[in-house]
């Protein structure tokens, strides 16, 4: 694993204060609600109809009898949004910036959030699973009269094990809680050009969990989701093969894809290529080359080498994953044989033979007579083989799936029990915090915030300078109207500013 201490670009607000005021850490209690911007809205009727529309697309447009007869485990398939009729997976109505922030936070506390940049894996943000829910109390009381500057925090710091909770107002009263700081910590690596990948993303967002459950019950027995959020003109991982069959939903933006002919048909987990080491050979001329656009669906069977690069816009795609190698016949047989021993199903002599070491070296007293050993092993194999049949295999698989699906459900419920509030939404009105002034030239790599005789200098990405320059004019602005080509970058920049008490949320 590569250390993430050195980044390729500067986060918008990782800077260091020229003069610093003292800060104090604390914890504020309370629970989120819909007015606070938490994700209970996921259960709204509109989300329910969206989920129903998604199921209809899968049932009527993708998983037809011809798909399983001619395509499944055989060849890739690209479905354009224009072929799908409805467009349930398209854009922010499916997953908004606020949803993505919540997903990243939940992925961080569950330790399933990964940080990649062009094939390199970096240290993920470290955020402890909250002992009790914390919300941003600034959303339920008037914004502070003045903001205090604080010590800068570099995005590579791994101090999230200790929750960051509040800055001090004049008079010593806390007005910030863990929420905006923790949300910023979970997402700030995106501002350095990194991709944020959430394994088991279905545990982090209800609509993804609902879709996975539908596909599990109707088609594949077990399905989980992985989300890939990537900035413009870059990629998360290099050319590789998977041991899973995947269905990609292009939610935001676009990606240029290449898919090659598989070097190994239906590889098992040990046969994946390009994961730990570079892809061993030049894959040659691509079998398919295309741009996946918002609302499209792409199916890639396991074993097909593939690579993708974002275009001039950021990309979010969801990978619905069927772990086919894990449930391949040979894998299931291997698991069944082991279970016969673990459940004491075999005769005691046979079980003992299965558990004993098979020593072939001619060491006096260690190995058995070759003829006796051959007879014993053959007898053991016959006992095991007599119990390897279709019904036993199905029973073993059902038991395994029951365990896996129950764990998936428990993990989902555990994460959903953590209310996650965003301090603002895309339609919120925000402004530079009262009592502050700011100097930030458009295209600059730094912004300077002033309060009286004190100042705070922050390193920023030049792409954030236009946004901060507008805020410096001290006129309230709606979040979605602030200038930034990348809406998620805009949300992340504002999270950092809010966590450092540099902006006020005037209305939600």
Secondary structure per residue as TSV (DSSP state, phi and psi in degrees):
chain	resnum	aa	ss	phi	psi
A	1	X	-	360.0	130.9
A	2	X	-	-83.5	139.7
A	3	X	-	-71.9	139.2
A	4	X	-	-95.0	14.0
A	5	X	S	-64.3	-28.5
A	6	X	S	-107.2	120.9
A	7	X	-	-106.9	161.2
A	8	X	S	-82.1	-20.8
A	9	X	S	-150.0	171.6
A	10	X	-	-94.5	135.5
A	11	X	-	-69.0	154.6
A	12	X	T	-59.8	-30.7
A	13	X	T	-139.0	49.6
A	14	X	-	-98.1	11.7
A	15	X	-	-72.3	175.7
A	16	X	-	-115.2	139.6
A	17	X	-	-75.6	139.2
A	18	X	S	-71.3	-38.6
A	19	X	S	-131.4	130.3
A	20	X	-	-115.4	140.1
A	21	X	-	-92.9	157.9
A	22	X	-	-67.1	146.3
A	23	X	-	-122.5	161.9
A	24	X	-	-137.8	139.3
A	25	X	-	-96.7	145.6
A	26	X	-	-160.6	176.1
A	27	X	-	-127.5	133.6
A	28	X	-	-113.5	132.8
A	29	X	-	-88.8	-176.5
A	30	X	-	122.7	165.5
A	31	X	-	-121.8	149.0
A	32	X	-	-73.7	160.2
A	33	X	-	-146.9	175.6
A	34	X	G	-64.0	-30.3
A	35	X	G	-68.7	-25.9
A	36	X	G	-84.1	-1.5
A	37	X	T	84.8	21.8
A	38	X	-	-79.7	-178.4
A	39	X	G	-97.7	27.9
A	40	X	G	-68.8	-18.8
A	41	X	G	-64.0	-16.1
A	42	X	G	-58.9	-27.9
A	43	X	G	-89.5	9.8
A	44	X	S	-68.2	160.3
A	45	X	H	-56.7	-36.0
A	46	X	H	-64.1	-39.2
A	47	X	H	-66.8	-37.3
A	48	X	H	-63.1	-42.9
A	49	X	H	-69.2	-33.6
A	50	X	H	-64.9	-41.8
A	51	X	H	-65.1	-40.2
A	52	X	H	-64.4	-39.2
A	53	X	H	-64.4	-38.1
A	54	X	H	-63.6	-44.9
A	55	X	H	-59.5	-40.6
A	56	X	H	-63.8	-39.9
A	57	X	H	-62.0	-46.2
A	58	X	I	-61.7	-47.1
A	59	X	I	-69.7	-36.9
A	60	X	I	-101.5	-27.6
A	61	X	I	-106.7	-28.1
A	62	X	I	-109.3	-58.5
A	63	X	S	-88.1	65.0
A	64	X	-	-89.2	169.4
A	65	X	H	-62.7	-34.7
A	66	X	H	-68.5	-30.3
A	67	X	I	-62.0	-49.2
A	68	X	I	-72.5	-25.2
A	69	X	I	-82.5	-34.8
A	70	X	I	-117.1	-22.3
A	71	X	I	-113.4	-44.6
A	72	X	T	-52.6	125.2
A	73	X	T	61.3	15.9
A	74	X	T	-120.1	-47.3
A	75	X	-	-153.1	154.2
A	76	X	-	-66.7	160.8
A	77	X	E	-145.2	130.4
A	78	X	E	-113.2	123.9
A	79	X	E	-114.6	117.8
A	80	X	-	-77.4	151.7
A	81	X	H	-58.6	-30.3
A	82	X	H	-66.4	-21.8
A	83	X	H	-85.3	-13.4
A	84	X	H	-91.0	-11.7
A	85	X	S	77.1	-88.4
A	86	X	S	-72.6	160.1
A	87	X	-	-128.2	64.4
A	88	X	T	-71.3	-21.8
A	89	X	T	-98.1	10.5
A	90	X	S	-93.7	119.2
A	91	X	G	72.6	-158.7
A	92	X	G	-72.8	-17.0
A	93	X	G	-68.4	-24.7
A	94	X	T	-86.8	-53.6
A	95	X	S	-137.8	118.7
A	96	X	-	-91.3	172.8
A	97	X	H	-59.6	-40.1
A	98	X	H	-63.1	-42.1
A	99	X	H	-58.3	-43.9
A	100	X	H	-65.5	-38.2
A	101	X	H	-62.0	-45.3
A	102	X	H	-62.3	-41.4
A	103	X	H	-61.1	-43.5
A	104	X	H	-63.6	-41.9
A	105	X	H	-63.6	-47.7
A	106	X	H	-64.9	-37.3
A	107	X	H	-63.1	-36.5
A	108	X	H	-67.4	-45.5
A	109	X	H	-72.2	-23.4
A	110	X	T	-89.6	-3.9
A	111	X	T	62.6	36.0
A	112	X	-	-114.7	0.7
A	113	X	E	-84.3	125.0
A	114	X	E	-116.9	149.2
A	115	X	E	-117.8	120.0
A	116	X	E	-123.8	151.1
A	117	X	E	-146.8	107.9
A	118	X	T	48.7	52.5
A	119	X	T	91.8	-10.3
A	120	X	E	-100.0	137.4
A	121	X	E	-97.5	126.0
A	122	X	E	-109.8	165.4
A	123	X	-	-61.2	131.3
A	124	X	-	-79.9	163.6
A	125	X	-	-64.2	141.4
A	126	X	-	-104.3	108.7
A	127	X	-	-131.4	123.2
A	128	X	-	-68.2	147.2
A	129	X	-	-64.7	124.7
A	130	X	-	-64.9	135.2
A	131	X	S	-69.1	-34.3
A	132	X	S	-145.8	154.9
A	133	X	-	-67.7	139.4
A	134	X	-	-124.8	140.6
A	135	X	-	-127.0	165.7
A	136	X	-	-82.7	107.9
A	137	X	G	-72.5	-10.2
A	138	X	G	-66.4	-19.0
A	139	X	G	-78.3	-15.8
A	140	X	G	-117.8	16.4
A	141	X	S	-149.5	162.3
A	142	X	-	-57.1	147.7
A	143	X	-	-63.5	155.4
A	144	X	-	-64.4	152.7
A	145	X	S	-72.4	-32.9
A	146	X	S	-145.4	153.7
A	147	X	-	-110.9	143.8
A	148	X	-	-103.1	141.4
A	149	X	-	-75.3	156.7
A	150	X	-	-141.5	166.7
A	151	X	-	-66.9	139.8
A	152	X	-	-70.1	159.0
A	153	X	-	-132.9	122.9
A	154	X	-	-75.7	145.0
A	155	X	T	-65.8	-20.0
A	156	X	T	-85.9	-5.6
A	157	X	-	-63.1	140.7
A	158	X	-	-113.5	58.3
A	159	X	-	-107.5	15.9
A	160	X	T	-70.0	-12.3
A	161	X	T	-61.5	-21.5
A	162	X	S	-111.1	116.5
A	163	X	-	-61.3	135.2
A	164	X	-	-88.9	120.9
A	165	X	-	-121.6	5.6
A	166	X	-	161.7	146.4
A	167	X	-	-100.3	167.7
A	168	X	B	-104.4	131.6
A	169	X	-	-77.6	171.7
A	170	X	T	-59.1	134.7
A	171	X	T	90.2	-4.2
A	172	X	S	85.7	15.4
A	173	X	-	-93.4	133.1
A	174	X	B	-75.2	139.9
A	175	X	-	-131.7	5.2
A	176	X	-	-127.3	147.0
A	177	X	-	-121.5	-170.5
A	178	X	H	-63.2	-24.4
A	179	X	H	-59.5	-62.2
A	180	X	H	-65.1	-36.2
A	181	X	H	-66.3	-43.3
A	182	X	H	-69.8	-39.8
A	183	X	H	-63.0	-39.4
A	184	X	H	-64.5	-42.7
A	185	X	H	-62.6	-36.2
A	186	X	H	-70.7	-24.8
A	187	X	H	-116.0	-10.4
A	188	X	G	-65.5	-23.0
A	189	X	G	-65.9	-22.4
A	190	X	G	-60.1	-33.8
A	191	X	G	-71.5	-10.5
A	192	X	G	-98.8	8.9
A	193	X	T	88.7	12.3
A	194	X	-	-89.6	152.5
A	195	X	E	-89.4	140.0
A	196	X	E	-106.2	116.9
A	197	X	E	-115.5	125.7
A	198	X	E	-112.4	108.5
A	199	X	T	-72.0	149.7
A	200	X	T	54.4	44.6
A	201	X	G	-65.2	-20.1
A	202	X	G	-63.8	-22.0
A	203	X	G	-75.9	-16.2
A	204	X	T	-99.7	-14.1
A	205	X	-	-145.3	129.7
A	206	X	H	-62.3	-39.6
A	207	X	H	-66.7	-33.6
A	208	X	H	-69.1	-39.5
A	209	X	H	-62.7	-41.1
A	210	X	H	-64.6	-42.0
A	211	X	H	-65.1	-44.4
A	212	X	H	-62.0	-40.5
A	213	X	H	-63.2	-40.9
A	214	X	H	-62.1	-47.1
A	215	X	H	-67.1	-34.4
A	216	X	I	-65.9	-45.8
A	217	X	I	-71.8	-33.4
A	218	X	I	-97.3	-28.0
A	219	X	I	-129.4	-48.8
A	220	X	I	-121.2	0.7
A	221	X	S	73.4	-39.5
A	222	X	-	-151.1	127.1
A	223	X	-	-139.9	138.4
A	224	X	E	-133.6	169.6
A	225	X	E	-118.8	150.4
A	226	X	E	-131.4	134.2
A	227	X	E	-107.1	142.9
A	228	X	E	-126.7	111.2
A	229	X	E	-111.0	118.0
A	230	X	E	-131.2	132.3
A	231	X	-	-65.7	171.4
A	232	X	T	-63.6	149.7
A	233	X	T	56.8	44.0
A	234	X	-	-155.5	-174.9
A	235	X	-	-148.8	157.7
A	236	X	S	-86.2	-55.3
A	237	X	S	-125.5	159.3
A	238	X	-	-89.1	-177.9
A	239	X	S	-54.5	131.6
A	240	X	B	-160.7	170.2
A	241	X	-	-117.3	157.9
A	242	X	-	-116.4	161.1
A	243	X	S	-102.1	22.5
A	244	X	S	-135.3	152.3
A	245	X	E	-90.5	133.4
A	246	X	E	-129.9	146.7
A	247	X	E	-119.7	115.2
A	248	X	E	-97.9	128.1
A	249	X	E	-106.8	114.5
A	250	X	E	-83.1	108.0
A	251	X	E	-93.3	-50.9
A	252	X	E	-119.9	146.0
A	253	X	S	65.3	-149.0
A	254	X	-	-152.8	160.6
A	255	X	E	-142.8	139.9
A	256	X	E	-89.9	122.1
A	257	X	E	-112.1	148.5
A	258	X	E	-130.9	133.8
A	259	X	E	-129.0	133.7
A	260	X	-	-113.3	165.1
A	261	X	-	-65.0	136.8
A	262	X	-	-71.6	134.0
A	263	X	S	-74.8	-21.6
A	264	X	S	-137.9	124.8
A	265	X	T	-73.7	130.2
A	266	X	T	46.4	63.1
A	267	X	-	-66.7	150.5
A	268	X	-	-87.2	173.7
A	269	X	G	-55.9	-40.8
A	270	X	G	-69.1	-12.3
A	271	X	G	-102.9	6.8
A	272	X	-	-64.2	149.6
A	273	X	-	-122.6	146.8
A	274	X	S	79.8	11.1
A	275	X	S	-88.1	-64.2
A	276	X	S	-87.3	-28.5
A	277	X	S	-127.9	166.1
A	278	X	-	-61.7	151.8
A	279	X	-	-55.0	128.6
A	280	X	S	-65.3	-32.9
A	281	X	S	-133.2	163.4
A	282	X	-	-66.2	119.5
A	283	X	-	-69.9	-9.5
A	284	X	-	84.8	-156.9
A	285	X	S	-71.9	132.9
A	286	X	-	-63.5	144.2
A	287	X	S	-70.8	-39.8
A	288	X	E	-137.4	144.5
A	289	X	E	-146.1	122.7
A	290	X	E	-164.6	170.1
A	291	X	E	-107.8	121.8
A	292	X	E	-84.9	122.8
A	293	X	-	-110.2	166.2
A	294	X	T	-53.2	126.9
A	295	X	T	93.8	-9.6
A	296	X	-	-77.9	159.1
A	297	X	E	-124.5	134.7
A	298	X	E	-126.3	129.5
A	299	X	E	-106.6	128.9
A	300	X	E	-125.6	116.7
A	301	X	-	-70.0	158.4
A	302	X	T	-63.1	145.6
A	303	X	T	97.8	-17.8
A	304	X	-	-83.0	115.7
A	305	X	-	-60.9	141.6
A	306	X	E	-152.4	158.0
A	307	X	E	-153.1	150.7
A	308	X	E	-145.1	145.4
A	309	X	E	-133.2	136.8
A	310	X	E	-69.9	155.5
A	311	X	-	-88.9	-143.3
A	312	X	S	-79.5	1.9
A	313	X	S	-128.2	158.1
A	314	X	-	-67.8	161.4
A	315	X	E	-133.4	137.2
A	316	X	E	-126.4	120.6
A	317	X	E	-129.5	149.9
A	318	X	E	-107.4	127.9
A	319	X	E	-102.0	111.1
A	320	X	E	-84.7	119.1
A	321	X	E	-112.7	127.4
A	322	X	E	-108.7	111.0
A	323	X	-	-75.4	72.8
A	324	X	T	-68.3	-37.3
A	325	X	T	-64.8	-35.7
A	326	X	T	-64.4	-27.4
A	327	X	T	-115.6	23.8
A	328	X	S	-67.0	156.2
A	329	X	H	-53.6	-46.0
A	330	X	H	-65.9	-37.2
A	331	X	H	-68.0	-40.8
A	332	X	H	-66.3	-37.9
A	333	X	H	-64.5	-42.8
A	334	X	H	-59.5	-43.5
A	335	X	H	-66.8	-37.8
A	336	X	H	-65.7	-44.4
A	337	X	H	-59.3	-44.1
A	338	X	H	-65.3	-37.6
A	339	X	H	-66.9	-29.2
A	340	X	H	-61.1	-34.8
A	341	X	H	-78.1	-45.0
A	342	X	H	-65.9	-29.0
A	343	X	T	-96.6	7.2
A	344	X	T	56.9	41.0
A	345	X	-	-80.9	-27.8
A	346	X	S	-83.9	159.3
A	347	X	-	-55.6	149.9
A	348	X	H	-57.9	-40.9
A	349	X	H	-64.0	-41.3
A	350	X	H	-67.2	-41.1
A	351	X	H	-62.1	-42.2
A	352	X	H	-62.1	-41.4
A	353	X	H	-61.4	-42.7
A	354	X	H	-64.1	-32.6
A	355	X	H	-84.0	-18.5
A	356	X	S	-79.4	157.6
A	357	X	-	-77.3	142.0
A	358	X	-	-96.8	96.4
A	359	X	-	-100.1	122.5
A	360	X	-	-105.7	-7.8
A	361	X	S	-73.6	141.9
A	362	X	-	-84.6	75.6
A	363	X	-	-106.1	125.8
A	364	X	T	-55.1	126.5
A	365	X	T	83.0	-9.9
A	366	X	T	-98.0	-46.3
A	367	X	S	-101.9	152.3
A	368	X	-	-80.7	166.5
A	369	X	-	-57.0	136.8
A	370	X	H	-57.3	-41.8
A	371	X	H	-67.5	-40.9
A	372	X	H	-66.2	-38.8
A	373	X	H	-65.7	-43.5
A	374	X	H	-59.6	-45.6
A	375	X	H	-64.3	-41.1
A	376	X	H	-65.9	-42.9
A	377	X	H	-67.8	-40.5
A	378	X	H	-62.5	-41.2
A	379	X	H	-65.4	-40.5
A	380	X	H	-63.1	-44.2
A	381	X	H	-62.5	-37.9
A	382	X	H	-65.3	-41.6
A	383	X	H	-62.2	-43.3
A	384	X	H	-67.6	-45.6
A	385	X	H	-61.9	-32.2
A	386	X	T	-65.3	-18.2
A	387	X	T	-104.7	2.2
A	388	X	-	-95.9	98.1
A	389	X	S	-141.9	174.4
A	390	X	H	-59.6	-45.3
A	391	X	H	-63.4	-42.3
A	392	X	H	-64.4	-39.2
A	393	X	H	-64.0	-43.2
A	394	X	H	-64.0	-42.0
A	395	X	H	-64.1	-41.5
A	396	X	H	-64.5	-43.0
A	397	X	H	-64.5	-42.7
A	398	X	H	-60.9	-41.2
A	399	X	H	-64.4	-42.9
A	400	X	H	-63.1	-44.2
A	401	X	H	-66.0	-37.5
A	402	X	H	-61.1	-42.3
A	403	X	H	-66.0	-46.0
A	404	X	H	-66.1	-44.9
A	405	X	H	-68.5	-34.9
A	406	X	H	-66.2	-39.7
A	407	X	H	-65.5	-40.9
A	408	X	H	-59.0	-43.3
A	409	X	H	-66.6	-42.1
A	410	X	H	-62.6	-42.3
A	411	X	H	-65.8	-38.4
A	412	X	H	-61.8	-48.7
A	413	X	H	-63.8	-37.4
A	414	X	H	-63.8	-43.7
A	415	X	H	-72.8	-37.2
A	416	X	H	-69.7	-18.4
A	417	X	T	-73.6	-11.0
A	418	X	S	-93.6	105.8
A	419	X	-	-69.7	130.1
A	420	X	-	-118.3	116.3
A	421	X	-	-107.8	138.3
A	422	X	-	-96.5	140.8
A	423	X	S	-70.7	-13.9
A	424	X	-	-153.4	169.5
A	425	X	-	-123.8	179.8
A	426	X	T	-64.3	-23.1
A	427	X	T	-102.4	6.2
A	428	X	-	-70.8	153.8
A	429	X	E	-99.2	124.7
A	430	X	E	-127.4	160.5
A	431	X	E	-155.6	161.5
A	432	X	E	-57.8	138.1
A	433	X	-	-57.3	144.0
A	434	X	T	-56.9	137.0
A	435	X	T	89.0	-4.6
A	436	X	-	-107.7	151.9
A	437	X	E	-126.6	162.2
A	438	X	E	-143.6	143.3
A	439	X	E	-122.5	119.9
A	440	X	-	-153.1	109.0
A	441	X	-	-74.9	143.6
A	442	X	T	-63.9	128.8
A	443	X	T	90.0	-2.6
A	444	X	-	-74.3	158.6
A	445	X	S	-102.9	11.7
A	446	X	E	-152.0	156.5
A	447	X	E	-131.4	141.0
A	448	X	E	-118.3	125.0
A	449	X	E	-107.8	137.1
A	450	X	E	-121.3	140.9
A	451	X	E	-139.6	105.4
A	452	X	T	61.9	-124.1
A	453	X	T	-92.2	-1.7
A	454	X	E	-97.5	153.6
A	455	X	E	-141.5	155.2
A	456	X	E	-133.0	117.4
A	457	X	E	-100.7	128.9
A	458	X	E	-122.8	134.6
A	459	X	E	-75.4	137.4
A	460	X	-	-136.5	162.1
A	461	X	-	-76.5	137.4
A	462	X	H	-53.4	-30.7
A	463	X	H	-66.4	-18.9
A	464	X	H	-89.5	-9.4
A	465	X	H	-66.6	-36.9
A	466	X	H	-65.0	-41.4
A	467	X	H	-61.1	-49.4
A	468	X	H	-66.9	-33.8
A	469	X	H	-62.3	-38.6
A	470	X	H	-65.3	-44.0
A	471	X	H	-62.7	-32.2
A	472	X	H	-64.2	-20.0
A	473	X	T	-73.5	-7.4
A	474	X	T	68.0	16.9
A	475	X	-	-97.6	132.5
A	476	X	-	-57.5	145.3
A	477	X	E	-141.5	145.7
A	478	X	E	-76.1	138.0
A	479	X	G	-51.8	-49.0
A	480	X	G	-68.4	-14.8
A	481	X	G	-91.9	-10.6
A	482	X	S	-67.7	135.9
A	483	X	-	-70.3	119.6
A	484	X	-	-170.4	127.5
A	485	X	S	-67.2	-28.1
A	486	X	-	-107.8	107.1
A	487	X	H	-59.3	-34.3
A	488	X	H	-72.9	-36.3
A	489	X	H	-60.0	-43.4
A	490	X	H	-58.0	-45.0
A	491	X	H	-62.9	-41.3
A	492	X	H	-66.7	-41.2
A	493	X	H	-60.2	-45.7
A	494	X	H	-66.3	-33.7
A	495	X	H	-61.7	-43.0
A	496	X	H	-64.2	-45.5
A	497	X	H	-61.9	-41.3
A	498	X	H	-67.7	-38.9
A	499	X	H	-65.1	-24.4
A	500	X	T	-101.1	14.0
A	501	X	T	61.1	34.9
A	502	X	-	-99.4	-13.4
A	503	X	E	-131.0	154.7
A	504	X	E	-111.1	144.2
A	505	X	E	-95.0	111.3
A	506	X	E	-84.6	-31.8
A	507	X	E	-157.8	151.8
A	508	X	-	-93.6	360.0
